Amino acid sequence: MSIFDEILNENEEALLQRFYKFRSGDSRSTPPLEEIDNGYRLRKEQLLSAFGFNPAARYLIEVLPILGFATFNELAQERNTIFTTDIYKRLSLENVLKIYEKVRSDTDLHAVMQYLLRGRLEKIETEIDSTVNTMIIEKYKTEMNAIYSSGIASIDFAEERLDRQDCGFRALLNEATMIVENRIIPVGEIFFRSSILPQEKQKLLNKGLIPKELIQSRINDKSISADERKVLSDYLRMNRN
């Protein structure tokens, strides 16, 4: 287990023992936070995220001055800024995935994450739009899959993603399929939406997630687009048995 993982998962007593030796009051010239970073070979952003997303941290008022904060709210604001603005630079993808694993079991942190996700994903998508960096795209796909599979994504989060007018990223991620496979929203509710692109429905079909009676019912709807009708008709023709 990495130092990041240890700090993220330790109980109150273990955290207190880990950080208390760095308290100020002696003749050392190195600031405590910098000394901790160097001692554990963590970046400041990793240290504050691992500690800040550990549910035990909110009770350790003795540790906060050692890290340079007067209150836990101050630390939480710094933690939130790091999480929403860093794009796999100071926090690795593995760090982010471990954070998701941790916060899903804590009611308060899970609620905070619903808010943080919007800002983080917007930042990543803006970066992809401007750079088309394939490494970021692949990490983004992995992160989004973890958001859905780990239980972080709520129904409200999924609905907001499905209702987006700009659906290019949703199609890129095969996000509609993620939502269905993780049983967040039933496939029938998604399949009959005109806001879901024909290519997104094609991926649902290819996964065998749509019963043929629903496909036929959708084809009978005269309001669907020609592109969607072709996708559905071609699928039925190639899967007659």
C-alpha positions in Angstrom: 0.0 0.0 0.0 1.4 3.4 -0.9 1.8 6.3 1.6 -1.0 8.1 -0.1 -3.3 5.1 0.5 -2.2 4.7 4.1 -2.9 8.3 4.9 -6.3 8.2 3.1 -7.4 5.1 5.1 -5.8 5.3 8.5 -7.9 5.8 11.7 -7.7 8.8 14.0 -5.0 7.4 16.3 -2.7 6.3 13.4 -3.0 9.7 11.7 -2.3 11.5 15.0 0.8 9.5 15.5 2.0 9.9 11.9 1.8 13.7 12.0 2.4 14.7 15.6 6.1 14.2 15.3 6.1 17.1 12.8 4.6 19.6 15.2 6.4 23.0 15.5 8.0 24.3 18.6 11.7 23.3 18.1 14.5 24.8 16.2 13.9 23.2 12.9 14.2 25.6 9.9 12.1 23.6 7.4 8.3 24.4 7.5 6.3 21.4 8.9 4.3 20.9 5.7 7.4 20.9 3.5 9.1 18.5 5.9 6.1 16.1 5.8 6.1 16.2 2.0 9.8 15.4 1.9 9.6 12.8 4.6 6.8 10.8 2.8 7.9 11.7 -0.7 4.4 13.1 -1.5 3.5 16.3 -3.3 1.7 18.9 -1.2 -1.4 18.2 -3.2 -1.3 14.5 -2.6 -0.7 15.0 1.1 -3.6 17.4 1.6 -6.0 15.3 -0.5 -5.1 12.0 1.2 -5.6 13.6 4.7 -8.5 15.8 3.7 -10.6 13.0 2.1 -10.0 10.7 5.1 -13.2 10.9 7.2 -11.2 10.8 10.4 -9.4 14.1 9.5 -12.3 16.3 10.5 -11.8 15.3 14.1 -8.1 15.8 14.3 -7.9 19.5 15.3 -4.4 18.8 16.7 -3.0 18.0 13.2 -4.5 21.0 11.4 -1.8 23.6 12.6 0.9 21.1 11.6 -0.4 21.2 8.1 -0.8 25.0 8.2 -4.5 25.4 8.7 -6.5 27.0 11.5 -9.7 25.0 10.8 -10.8 21.9 9.0 -13.0 24.1 6.7 -9.8 25.9 5.5 -8.2 22.6 4.7 -11.3 21.3 3.0 -11.4 24.3 0.7 -7.8 23.8 -0.3 -8.5 20.1 -0.8 -11.6 20.8 -2.9 -9.6 23.3 -5.1 -6.9 20.8 -5.7 -9.4 18.0 -6.6 -11.4 20.2 -9.0 -8.5 21.9 -10.8 -5.7 19.2 -11.1 -5.7 17.1 -14.3 -3.6 14.1 -13.5 -0.5 16.2 -12.8 -0.1 16.7 -9.0 -2.7 14.0 -8.3 -2.3 10.8 -10.3 -5.2 8.9 -11.8 -4.6 6.2 -9.2 -4.8 8.8 -6.4 -8.2 10.0 -7.8 -9.6 6.4 -8.1 -8.6 5.7 -4.5 -10.4 8.9 -3.3 -13.5 7.7 -5.0 -13.3 4.3 -3.3 -12.9 6.0 0.1 -15.6 8.7 -0.1 -18.4 6.4 -1.3 -18.7 4.9 2.2 -19.0 8.3 4.0 -22.3 10.1 3.7 -20.9 13.6 4.2 -17.9 13.2 1.8 -20.2 11.4 -0.8 -22.5 14.5 -0.8 -19.4 16.8 -1.1 -18.2 14.8 -4.1 -21.5 15.3 -6.0 -20.7 19.0 -6.0 -17.0 18.6 -6.7 -17.5 16.3 -9.7 -19.2 18.9 -11.8 -16.2 21.3 -11.5 -13.6 18.6 -12.0 -15.2 17.1 -15.1 -15.8 20.5 -16.6 -12.1 21.3 -16.1 -11.0 18.0 -17.7 -13.4 18.4 -20.7 -12.2 21.9 -21.3 -8.6 20.7 -21.3 -9.5 17.9 -23.8 -11.3 20.3 -26.1 -8.2 22.6 -26.2 -5.4 20.0 -26.4 -7.0 16.7 -27.7 -4.4 15.0 -25.5 -4.9 11.2 -26.0 -3.4 10.4 -22.6 -5.8 12.6 -20.8 -8.7 11.2 -22.8 -7.8 7.6 -21.8 -7.4 8.6 -18.2 -10.7 10.5 -18.3 -12.5 7.4 -19.7 -11.1 5.3 -16.8 -12.1 7.9 -14.2 -15.6 8.2 -15.6 -16.0 4.4 -15.5 -14.9 4.4 -11.9 -17.4 7.2 -11.0 -20.3 5.0 -12.2 -19.0 1.6 -11.1 -17.9 2.7 -7.6 -21.3 4.1 -6.7 -20.2 7.7 -6.7 -22.6 8.7 -9.4 -26.1 9.5 -8.2 -29.3 9.4 -10.3 -29.2 13.2 -10.4 -25.7 13.2 -11.7 -26.6 10.7 -14.4 -29.7 12.6 -15.4 -27.7 15.8 -15.7 -25.2 14.1 -18.0 -27.9 12.7 -20.2 -29.7 16.0 -20.5 -26.6 17.8 -21.8 -27.1 19.6 -25.1 -23.4 19.1 -25.9 -23.4 15.3 -25.9 -20.0 14.7 -27.7 -18.2 13.7 -24.5 -21.1 11.5 -23.5 -20.8 9.6 -26.8 -17.0 9.5 -26.5 -17.3 7.8 -23.2 -20.1 5.5 -24.1 -21.7 7.0 -21.0 -25.2 5.9 -21.7 -24.0 2.3 -21.6 -22.1 2.9 -18.3 -25.3 4.2 -16.8 -27.4 1.2 -17.9 -24.8 -1.4 -17.0 -24.4 0.0 -13.5 -28.2 0.1 -13.0 -28.4 3.8 -12.3 -31.2 4.4 -14.8 -33.2 1.6 -16.5 -32.4 1.1 -20.2 -35.9 1.6 -21.3 -36.0 5.1 -19.9 -32.8 6.0 -21.8 -33.6 4.2 -25.0 -36.8 6.2 -25.7 -35.1 9.6 -25.2 -34.6 11.7 -28.4 -31.7 13.4 -26.6 -29.7 10.2 -26.9 -27.8 10.1 -30.1 -28.3 7.2 -32.6 -24.7 6.2 -32.2 -25.2 6.0 -28.5 -28.2 3.7 -29.0 -26.2 1.7 -31.4 -23.7 0.9 -28.6 -26.6 -0.1 -26.3 -27.9 -2.4 -29.1 -24.5 -3.9 -29.7 -24.2 -4.8 -26.0 -27.5 -6.6 -26.3 -29.1 -4.4 -23.7 -32.3 -3.5 -25.6 -35.2 -6.1 -25.9 -36.5 -6.4 -29.5 -40.0 -5.4 -28.5 -38.6 -2.0 -27.3 -36.7 -1.6 -30.6 -39.9 -2.3 -32.6 -41.9 0.1 -30.4 -39.4 2.8 -31.0 -39.4 2.3 -34.7 -43.2 2.7 -34.7 -42.7 6.2 -33.3 -43.0 8.4 -36.4 -41.2 11.3 -34.7 -37.8 9.7 -34.6 -35.0 10.9 -36.9 -34.1 9.1 -40.1 -30.6 8.3 -38.6 -32.1 6.6 -35.6 -34.7 4.7 -37.7 -31.9 3.3 -39.9 -29.8 2.2 -36.9 -32.8 0.4 -35.4 -33.9 -1.1 -38.6 -30.5 -2.3 -39.5 -30.1 -3.9 -36.1 -33.4 -5.8 -36.4 -32.6 -7.0 -39.9 -29.2 -8.4 -38.8 -30.6 -10.0 -35.7 -33.8 -11.6 -36.9 -33.3 -14.8 -34.9 
